[in-house]
Structure formats: C-alpha cells, structure tokens
C-alpha cells in the first residue's frame, strides 16, 4: 500500500475529487436514494434511518431489502410506522431478512421505531435531547440516541439476539457506528446530495461514516495512524479532514467512499490512484 504524507498535495487531490464529482449521478448507487424519494421531513427521517441501518455488505443486496421494506410502507413511511402493529403487520414483512438480522429482528426494529415516534414525535427531537452545543462532536448525542432506542419496550416482539442489537451500534462500545453516522450525515449536512433537514447542529460536529473503504483510503492518505477501524479511528480521520475544511470536513465522505468501492481501489492499484498521483 502506498502512503502520501504531503498535506498540501492531499488537500489538492481531495478538493479536486470533490469539485469534479458528479454527486447526482451516484445517488442511484447509494442508499441515500431512499430518503431522497420523500419530501416530508418525517418521512425522510424514517426512510433514512431504515436505509442507513441496512447499509452494509453488498449494495445490491441491502438496497433490495431496504426497497422491499419501504415499498410495503408506501408513500408515507412515517404514518405507517406510527400505526405499526407487530401482530397485525407481521405478515406484510414475511420472509424479509438480511444477513445478521432475521425476520423477527426486523419486526422488532420496526416496533422500536413505532414506539420512538409515538413517544418523541420526531427522531430529531430524540437526538437533540442528548445534544449540547458545547459537545466536541456528536458522540454524546449519538450514544444517548442509540441507548434510548435500544431501551424502548417492544412488548411481545422484544428480542435480545445479535441480529437485533446490530441495529443499535454505539460509540460507548467503541463501534465505528458507520451506519448511524451515515444517517446523521444525511440529516444534518445540507450540501451536495445530503438532505440537511435537522437544523442547529454544525456540520463539523459530524463524524465520518467509517467502513473498510474509507479506512483503507485514509491510511493511504495518512489521515489516520490507527490500525483498528473503530470509533477512535473515525474521530481521528474526521479531525484530519478538518485540517482541509474546518467547517465541513465530511464534504469529502461521499466521493471518497464511492472512490473506494471502485474496481481500481479494490484491486489495490495505488500507482494509478488519482488521490495518490494527483
């Protein structure tokens, strides 16, 4: 693996990638496609949390599952979740599962969302209950958000399986929280293709959604010295990106991630990488 340490060259290459990136063209190849289908903020939140929660593994597989779930919910996923009944509606989701999460886990997850929306009205309201302007980043608020969701009583569908817990990664457990940070980027950041429907939280409080692609590229660009792709690595990479844009460090995330999933990057052909060679 090649590494580059000249920060000026890294910034120039990242800015070039960002400035020339066709964001709209890539929407169809990203889970952000799903919240983009809706105009109502409540529906955007609901679709966004569902889409981001399944955003791991092969994109064609998790988009298929997400699409199936949201198609059942129709044009108003928020209303569907508000009225969700795990007994009555279970049959609508029969057979839907994804990797770690069984059909029962998914029904329990939807029941959690139902109870959260009934209690708090908006996911934004729940998140902001744990947020303070004095916080360095979203770690505290995200921890409180996840803990509140996980503690919600799902009555007869409650499950303690690993597939259910997988929906609720937390910084408290040193998880990188890629999917939750992805959801927060969509909700808070208001540029390019991000939706920015949550107001009052600065973009520079966000933490990068860290997956294997971002971890690999970040090591190449010397944005992190850490070996484990955990919460601390995600914070370190974000802090490095703040050196290139202190107000909006995650502006590079979408382009970097999609650069990472290309065949070129997956084959480790670093000599041909525009981020290395310019």
Steps between C-alpha positions, in 0.01 A plus 500: 500500500633843404486786749513871437599743777502839326186669639490767230494234228236303691279809533543586131409147395201479736371841389535396137310177567225693679475784247481269199278231654161437340297456818159474337616224266602285796176533699360189332805304620468603864246437780434875516276433202224389741455811717526705180170346391311703758429868562346492848770532771335229711507259205860594416607420857318167507625388159848627582538304821368182339721539192815578699435214744524245218789674321770236535617215281427490128314807383267308270394274787440763767323730254271213405403442864459871573291544187275209596438643848431854382279383214278327757480827694389689190515875447493592870740284706459725804124444510552128446740482794275709725222248434724194494372196685746208518221245516280650233775596256745212548360313201579794271871450572497122493828353378697826507838460668853626440829344606522531881137601541216249483141577415424518874788746551366726226146494642645592841703783342188643333318474832778702664456771236124495555539553875772765454284703264195465723699622800719770347317598181820550304832316499659845496335579834635183655853567372502862617398398853856376538678771298675810633670779305798455731556143380814453292314268264187283482639219719298583811179568309534186290565286807187637666297459182599135454455416868152653502396300194642177637325542834158552345253231601402303191262281700444153355748539214800589717805298409850497647655341194820626343300577185278740696788664687676553167251778424632699797878555481634745758819700554474372857612161370773656283305407187583715199122548465529529123128464435388740773758759392377458145146574616620808689690626195184476292288676764743777605721582205321729252721498192541292186262202529460505880155603617575732793156490660633515859588858583721649767777240504823613327631277224841485665351309796439199274727195497588325176310177423795265521498182292777288354529723192537823696742332742721377217510830312555695823805288577633564149451874549650494851175628650530242778772306675262261670470137397153411626199636311317616812349818641842647583617450142184669370563797729868519399416497128235769552746718691750459215236607247426808710851609409377527140155644576435594861131576447400206281751213532251237382457663163764254378325191637260409219759538223766317704267211577398454138862535392571219744243260357633531147675204341825697483516557874384151594786355297753711696638661182625798697743620231200581280297670776429869434505571873861380513636621169285813461 
